[in-house]
Amino acid sequence: MSMDAYLKSQKDRNRAQKSIRRNPNILVTMLSEGFAPDGTKKVAMRKIAERMDKKKSWSGTSLLKELVGHGYLRHKGESYSITDKGIALIQPRIAQGDLRSASDGEHAPEPI
């Protein structure tokens, strides 16, 4: 890895960590938007990342890399699959019902 690639990856990691510090539940929120508590896919993670990238060009992609790096997601061909660690992370949070939307920072709608 050249020094430029290393510095770019460091900058990407730092941006993601800054975003996580601002909103500690952002990774959980991204996972809960993309997957149901039983692990079935609701929305493609790439679409969630693209929606976040519209506000800041690096945000969704950097956070997606963090999810894979922490072991919550597994890169599988052109898509992502959730791991057991990811399911364990989102199940208690979804039950609480107090998650914020990853893209807007608003409260998730209450179940009817």
Secondary structure, DSSP 8 states (H G I E B T S, - for coil): --HHHHHHHHHHHHHHHHHHHH-TTHHHHHHHHHB-TTS-BSS-HHHHHHHHHTTSTTHHHHHHHHHHHTTSEEEETTEEEE-HHHHHHHHHHHHHT--B-TTT--B-----
